[in-house]
Amino acid sequence: MTFDDLLDAFEEVAVNMVKHVEEKQGEVLEDHGMKKVAIGKIPRLKVREAQEIIFKEFGRDNRKEKDLTPQDEVDICNWAHEKHGSDFVTITHFPTKAKPFYTMPDPKDPEYSLSYDLLFRGIEIMSGSQRINDYAKLMENIKARGMNPRDFGMYLQAFQYGMPPEGGFSFGLERITMKLLGLGNVREASLFPRDMERVDQRLSAYEEEKPAANKAKS
């Protein structure tokens, strides 16, 4: 599997997923006043290329940052929609030092990695990378970052016997749902949102009930 194969794969998954939702739940999207997703030719930009566009089009100079800022993501998605008719944009080649030890550096420019994010309507909905499949290189990277290879024994054991080129990606389904429905907060798209105030209230109520229960027993 090549880097381009991975890019093709996750873009196809994203597009087909959104098309499926529109076909099966179009009425729900209409009830929320949402426009059809623009699926043109998805632009692919290295992170430095995206930062150059942000600088030229929007006047913010974040060209030395390791990643796009939240506002950068919004603006580059607006740019992709206007210039390419796409609500998606793929961002690749984040700095290698900012990624985990198993992320594959670009052989042509090892300072940058074969990593990627997929942005959709102003937010990252997917991330992943091509991964190092060479045992010796993984060991070298772990030691170079001051870590102990023994702590990664279970992960490393498969690579000792040989591993073909590999990579992967993971989607944030709650983020996609939020953007498809135009919700104001990702918690509204989550069945069990992480909400510390809600959790604290429940624990507080439990603590208040315990003394009363103990008193009744005595």
C-alpha positions as CSV (number, residue, x, y, z in Angstrom):
1,M,0.0,0.0,0.0
2,T,1.4,3.4,-1.0
3,F,0.8,6.8,0.5
4,D,-1.5,7.7,-2.4
5,D,-3.4,4.5,-1.9
6,L,-4.1,5.6,1.7
7,L,-5.3,9.1,0.6
8,D,-7.5,7.5,-2.1
9,A,-9.0,5.1,0.5
10,F,-10.0,7.6,3.2
11,E,-11.3,10.1,0.7
12,E,-13.5,7.4,-0.9
13,V,-14.8,6.3,2.5
14,A,-15.6,9.9,3.5
15,V,-17.4,10.7,0.3
16,N,-19.4,7.5,0.2
17,M,-20.3,7.8,3.9
18,V,-21.8,11.3,3.3
19,K,-23.5,10.2,0.1
20,H,-25.1,7.3,2.0
21,V,-26.4,9.7,4.7
22,E,-27.9,12.1,2.1
23,E,-29.6,9.2,0.3
24,K,-31.0,7.5,3.3
25,Q,-31.7,10.5,5.6
26,G,-32.2,13.4,3.3
27,E,-35.4,14.5,5.0
28,V,-33.5,14.8,8.4
29,L,-30.9,17.0,6.8
30,E,-33.6,19.1,5.2
31,D,-35.4,19.5,8.6
32,H,-32.1,20.9,9.9
33,G,-31.9,23.3,7.0
34,M,-28.6,21.8,5.7
35,K,-27.4,22.2,2.2
36,K,-26.2,19.2,0.2
37,V,-22.5,18.4,0.7
38,A,-20.3,19.8,-2.0
39,I,-18.3,16.9,-3.3
40,G,-16.0,18.2,-6.0
41,K,-12.3,17.3,-6.6
42,I,-10.9,17.1,-3.1
43,P,-7.8,19.3,-2.9
44,R,-4.7,17.8,-1.3
45,L,-2.4,20.2,0.4
46,K,0.8,19.7,2.4
47,V,0.5,21.6,5.7
48,R,3.0,24.2,4.6
49,E,1.1,24.7,1.4
50,A,-2.1,25.3,3.4
51,Q,-0.3,27.7,5.6
52,E,0.9,29.7,2.6
53,I,-2.7,29.9,1.4
54,I,-3.8,31.1,4.8
55,F,-1.1,33.8,4.7
56,K,-1.8,35.0,1.2
57,E,-5.6,34.8,1.3
58,F,-6.3,35.7,5.0
59,G,-3.3,37.6,6.2
60,R,-2.4,35.3,9.1
61,D,1.2,34.1,9.2
62,N,1.2,30.7,10.9
63,R,3.8,29.2,8.5
64,K,6.1,28.1,11.3
65,E,3.4,26.3,13.3
66,K,3.4,22.5,13.5
67,D,-0.3,22.3,12.8
68,L,-3.2,24.3,11.5
69,T,-5.1,26.4,14.0
70,P,-8.9,26.0,14.4
71,Q,-9.4,29.2,12.4
72,D,-6.9,28.0,9.8
73,E,-9.1,24.9,9.4
74,V,-12.2,27.0,8.9
75,D,-10.6,29.3,6.4
76,I,-8.9,26.5,4.3
77,C,-12.2,24.7,4.1
78,N,-13.9,27.9,2.9
79,W,-11.1,28.2,0.3
80,A,-11.6,24.6,-0.8
81,H,-15.3,25.2,-1.2
82,E,-14.9,28.4,-3.2
83,K,-12.0,27.3,-5.4
84,H,-12.7,23.6,-5.8
85,G,-16.4,23.1,-5.0
86,S,-15.5,20.7,-2.2
87,D,-16.5,20.7,1.4
88,F,-13.5,18.4,2.0
89,V,-9.8,19.2,2.0
90,T,-6.9,16.8,2.7
91,I,-3.9,18.1,4.6
92,T,-0.7,16.0,4.6
93,H,3.0,16.1,5.6
94,F,2.9,17.3,9.2
95,P,6.3,17.7,10.8
96,T,7.8,14.3,11.8
97,K,8.8,15.4,15.2
98,A,5.2,16.3,16.0
99,K,4.0,12.8,15.3
100,P,4.3,9.4,17.1
101,F,7.5,7.4,16.7
102,Y,5.8,4.9,14.3
103,T,4.8,7.6,11.7
104,M,6.6,7.2,8.4
105,P,8.8,10.1,7.4
106,D,8.7,11.2,3.8
107,P,11.7,9.5,2.1
108,K,12.1,12.6,-0.1
109,D,12.0,15.0,2.9
110,P,12.3,13.2,6.3
111,E,11.6,16.4,8.2
112,Y,8.0,15.9,7.2
113,S,5.9,12.8,7.7
114,L,3.5,10.7,5.5
115,S,0.6,11.8,7.8
116,Y,-2.8,13.3,6.9
117,D,-5.9,14.9,8.2
118,L,-9.2,15.2,6.4
119,L,-11.1,18.5,7.0
120,F,-14.8,18.9,6.5
121,R,-16.7,22.1,6.8
122,G,-14.2,23.8,9.0
123,I,-13.1,20.9,11.3
124,E,-10.8,17.9,11.3
125,I,-12.9,14.7,11.0
126,M,-10.2,12.1,10.3
127,S,-6.5,11.6,10.9
128,G,-3.9,8.9,10.2
129,S,-0.6,8.1,8.6
130,Q,1.5,5.6,6.8
131,R,3.4,3.7,9.4
132,I,6.9,2.5,9.8
133,N,7.0,-1.3,9.1
134,D,10.7,-1.9,9.7
135,Y,11.6,-3.3,13.2
136,A,15.1,-1.8,13.3
137,K,13.8,1.6,12.4
138,L,11.1,1.5,15.1
139,M,13.7,0.5,17.6
140,E,15.9,3.4,16.5
141,N,13.0,5.9,16.8
142,I,12.0,4.7,20.2
143,K,15.5,5.1,21.6
144,A,16.0,8.4,19.9
145,R,13.0,9.8,21.7
146,G,14.3,8.6,25.1
147,M,11.8,5.8,25.5
148,N,12.4,2.2,26.6
149,P,11.7,-0.4,23.8
150,R,10.6,-2.9,26.6
151,D,7.6,-0.7,27.1
152,F,6.5,-1.4,23.6
153,G,7.2,-5.1,23.5
154,M,3.7,-6.2,22.5
155,Y,3.5,-3.6,19.7
156,L,7.0,-4.5,18.4
157,Q,6.7,-8.3,18.4
158,A,4.8,-8.5,15.1
159,F,7.4,-6.4,13.3
160,Q,10.2,-8.8,14.3
161,Y,8.8,-11.3,11.8
162,G,8.2,-8.9,9.0
163,M,5.4,-6.5,8.2
164,P,4.2,-5.3,4.8
165,P,3.8,-1.6,4.1
166,E,0.8,-0.4,6.2
167,G,-1.1,2.6,7.4
168,G,-4.5,3.6,8.6
169,F,-6.9,6.3,9.6
170,S,-9.8,6.9,12.0
171,F,-12.9,9.0,11.6
172,G,-14.6,11.2,14.3
173,L,-18.2,10.2,13.6
174,E,-19.6,12.6,16.2
175,R,-17.8,15.5,14.5
176,I,-19.2,14.4,11.1
177,T,-22.7,14.2,12.6
178,M,-22.3,17.7,14.1
179,K,-21.3,19.2,10.8
180,L,-23.9,17.3,8.7
181,L,-26.7,18.5,11.0
182,G,-25.3,22.0,11.7
183,L,-25.2,21.4,15.5
184,G,-23.6,24.0,17.7
185,N,-21.5,21.6,19.8
186,V,-20.1,18.1,19.3
187,R,-21.8,17.1,22.6
188,E,-25.1,17.4,20.8
189,A,-24.0,14.6,18.5
190,S,-22.8,12.3,21.3
191,L,-24.9,9.7,23.0
192,F,-22.9,10.0,26.2
193,P,-21.1,13.4,26.0
194,R,-18.2,14.0,28.4
195,D,-19.5,16.7,30.7
196,M,-17.7,17.1,34.0
197,E,-20.5,19.3,35.4
198,R,-23.1,16.6,34.8
199,V,-20.8,13.9,36.2
200,D,-20.1,16.0,39.3
201,Q,-23.8,16.6,39.9
202,R,-24.5,12.9,39.8
203,L,-21.6,12.1,42.2
204,S,-22.7,14.9,44.5
205,A,-26.2,13.5,44.6
206,Y,-24.8,10.0,45.4
207,E,-22.6,11.4,48.2
208,E,-25.6,13.2,49.7
209,E,-27.7,10.0,49.7
210,K,-25.0,7.8,51.3
211,P,-25.1,9.4,54.8
212,A,-28.9,9.2,54.8
213,A,-28.8,5.5,53.8
214,N,-26.2,4.7,56.4
215,K,-28.2,6.5,59.1
216,A,-31.3,4.5,58.2
217,K,-29.3,1.2,58.6
218,S,-28.1,2.2,62.1
